[in-house]
Amino acid sequence: MQPYKPFPEVRHPTMVQTALGHSERGGLAANDSEAVSNGGPPPIQHRARTYQAFPGAQYILPCDEEEQARLELQHRVLQRAIGGRLVIPPLTLQPGDHVLDCGTGSGIWLLDLASQESPDIVFRGIDIESRLFPVVKPPNVTFSVGTTTQLPAEWDNQFKLVNQRLLIAALTSSEWPRVLKEVRRTLVSGGWVQLLEAKRWGAEDGQWSAKHRKLLNELFAAKRLVIDCSVQLPHFLKEAGFGNVHVEEYRIPAGSWAGTVGIETRDNFIGVFRGMKTPILNAGGFGYVTTEDEYDQWMTNMAEEWDTMEGTTVDICVCFAQKMSQE
Ligand SMILES: C[S@@+](CC[C@H](N)C(=O)[O-])C[C@H]1O[C@@H](n2cnc3c(N)ncnc32)[C@H](O)[C@@H]1O
């Protein structure tokens, strides 16, 4: 485990402007209606945020303005933790190269990279949800709606680098292997994939954090999501045919005990957990929560726990691997 080292040169990218309107869908997230109609416990009444409705997708975080702001903060937190590197593998992009960002969200990683690289590199972002796509972008950056589980057929052997960051709350155990095969198919021979995922979070001995870890285990299991995907990635990568598999781990201090860095980390990740409120309450609370207020107060208590329990961290994992041959 590499200790967290502050990186002084991290840039603070300007806010990405997206096409988000103010209309909220509210109620059940589209893919949650399945849990309710299967005869599970009744949903808990609450004010729901806006969620994706891509057919079959299990993704459990919202896609509204609040989430857009959180993704900006998250980019800053993560980039600082990994030393400001946007490209992790040993690779120098050249004019004419193509780069793909799977599950691009607001496209902040892609736009940040495009601003540093040649305008003759082609940058593509794909996501199941277009609400967060930026409206202002350079001509060599394009965004499209689609799933990383089935990338367009015409993208065979095209990309020098594929980035995929934080799909832990999106991909099921059967989807992870498929996604990595798809990514490999779209890479040129010698091209690289880089993945970043959360590994562990919260106060080691905190009551609110401990209970929350149990709740998330239930939620992820109910959605067939892989909560320990970071640990499984090297195996998934090798199974998908990748070589040269590398893993880096980082510990990011979380909570006000660690100053601004800790406050930003806390706000981002507690923001993630607040965003999971609707799937949790729609599933009836998994026996851990019975009202919206109770859930909200839990998140506040957990944030305070992170503030007061020195040593609280969020641990992340970066993996990168290479497509060694064409087939
Ligand atoms: C936590 S956000 C991270 C966004 C971006 N990668 C970043 O790091 O800023 C996860 C994103 O993955 C997208 N997503 C979820 N499931 C997906 C899938 N099967 N294919 C493509 N995108 C997906 C979500 O819509 C969301 O924008």
The ligand as an SDF file (V2000), in Angstrom:
LIG
                    3D

 27 29  0  0  0  0  0  0  0  0999 V2000
  -19.0990    7.0930  -10.8790 C   0  0  0  0  0  0  0  0  0  0  0  0
  -19.4320    7.6920  -12.4780 S   0  0  0  0  0  0  0  0  0  0  0  0
  -17.7620    8.0070  -13.0220 C   0  0  0  0  0  0  0  0  0  0  0  0
  -17.7050    8.9270  -14.2180 C   0  0  0  0  0  0  0  0  0  0  0  0
  -16.3030    9.1150  -14.8000 C   0  0  0  0  0  0  0  0  0  0  0  0
  -15.7210    7.8280  -15.1730 N   0  0  0  0  0  0  0  0  0  0  0  0
  -15.4080    9.8210  -13.8400 C   0  0  0  0  0  0  0  0  0  0  0  0
  -14.5470    9.1650  -13.2570 O   0  0  0  0  0  0  0  0  0  0  0  0
  -15.5760   11.0430  -13.6880 O   0  0  0  0  0  0  0  0  0  0  0  0
  -19.8300    6.2200  -13.3920 C   0  0  0  0  0  0  0  0  0  0  0  0
  -20.3480    6.4940  -14.7860 C   0  0  0  0  0  0  0  0  0  0  0  0
  -20.4860    5.2500  -15.4550 O   0  0  0  0  0  0  0  0  0  0  0  0
  -21.6540    5.2880  -16.2330 C   0  0  0  0  0  0  0  0  0  0  0  0
  -22.0620    3.9070  -16.4980 N   0  0  0  0  0  0  0  0  0  0  0  0
  -22.6850    3.0570  -15.6600 C   0  0  0  0  0  0  0  0  0  0  0  0
  -22.8670    1.8570  -16.2580 N   0  0  0  0  0  0  0  0  0  0  0  0
  -22.3410    1.9520  -17.5000 C   0  0  0  0  0  0  0  0  0  0  0  0
  -22.2250    1.0500  -18.6040 C   0  0  0  0  0  0  0  0  0  0  0  0
  -22.6650   -0.2120  -18.5440 N   0  0  0  0  0  0  0  0  0  0  0  0
  -21.6470    1.5030  -19.7320 N   0  0  0  0  0  0  0  0  0  0  0  0
  -21.2020    2.7860  -19.8240 C   0  0  0  0  0  0  0  0  0  0  0  0
  -21.2920    3.6730  -18.8240 N   0  0  0  0  0  0  0  0  0  0  0  0
  -21.8370    3.2680  -17.6610 C   0  0  0  0  0  0  0  0  0  0  0  0
  -22.6180    6.0910  -15.4010 C   0  0  0  0  0  0  0  0  0  0  0  0
  -23.7000    6.5940  -16.1640 O   0  0  0  0  0  0  0  0  0  0  0  0
  -21.6960    7.1750  -14.8400 C   0  0  0  0  0  0  0  0  0  0  0  0
  -21.6470    8.2890  -15.6850 O   0  0  0  0  0  0  0  0  0  0  0  0
  1  2  1  0
  2  3  1  0
  2 10  1  0
  3  4  1  0
  4  5  1  0
  5  6  1  0
  5  7  1  0
  7  8  2  0
  7  9  1  0
 10 11  1  0
 11 12  1  0
 11 26  1  0
 12 13  1  0
 13 14  1  0
 13 24  1  0
 14 15  1  0
 14 23  1  0
 15 16  2  0
 16 17  1  0
 17 18  1  0
 17 23  2  0
 18 19  1  0
 18 20  2  0
 20 21  1  0
 21 22  2  0
 22 23  1  0
 24 25  1  0
 24 26  1  0
 26 27  1  0
M  CHG  2   2   1   9  -1
M  END
$$$$
